[in-house]
Amino acid sequence: MLPFGRHPMQLERLLVSKKELKALGIPYSFQHIARLEKDGKFPQRVQLGPCRVAWRYTEVCAWVAERVALRDRTSGDGSSF
């Protein structure tokens, strides 16, 4: 049976691999991502196997959205470039 009882074409993306983080626009090295995770500043990885990890897609997207919101709050101070 499929997760959540959905048809395969209706499944939402659940996980993102290390390589896919780059494709999503996360420009950090894997070592830096590990440091951010340790400090609680990046979503925690999911251990899929002894040599395979991934991150929840929704958590990574939320993390990016937080960065954009922070930028928008700090750039709204009335100053211009």
N, C-alpha and C positions, 0 to 999 in steps of 0.2 A: 504494500500500500504506500502511496506517496505521502509526503509530509502535508499535513493540514487538509488531506482529502482533495487536493487540487489536481487538475490536469497538468501535465508537464509544461505546457506552454503558458500556464497561468501562474507558475511559481515565481515569486519575487526573488530577487537576488538575496541570498542569505550570507555568503561569506566572500571575502576578498583575500587573495593570496598576496605574498610579498611583492611579486612582480606587478600585480594589479594595483597595488598602492601607488606605484609610479604613474600608471595610466590614469588614475583618478586625480593626479596632480599633487601628490604628496612628495615633495622633492628631497626628503631626508634619506640618509643612509640607513641601513637596517640597524646598525649600531646605535645611531641617534634615536631611532624609533624605540629601541629597547630601553634607552636611558629615559625617554619621555614616559614610557609605560611604567617604569620603576618609580618615577616621581609622581605618578597619577595624572600626567598631563597628556596622555594619549590612550585611546581605548585598549583594554587588555586583550591579548591574543587568546585564541582558542587552540589548544593543543589537539591536533587531529590524529597524530601518530608520533612515533619516536623522532622523525625528521621532517614533520610537516606541521606548519602552523597557518592560521588564517585569522582574520578579524571580521567581526560582524559588520556587514555593509552599512546597516542603518546607524551604527555607532560611529563609524568613520565619517559618514555624511553629516551627522550631527556635530562632530568635532570640527569639520570644515565650516559648517554654518556658524558655529560659535566664533571661529576666527574672523569670518566676514562680519558678523554682528559687532565684534569688538572693534574692528577697523572702522565700521560705520559710526559707532558711538564716538570714537576718538577723532575722526575726521570731521565731525559735525560741530567743531568748536568755533566756526566762523572764520578761520584763517584760510587764506588762499595760497596756491603754489606760486 
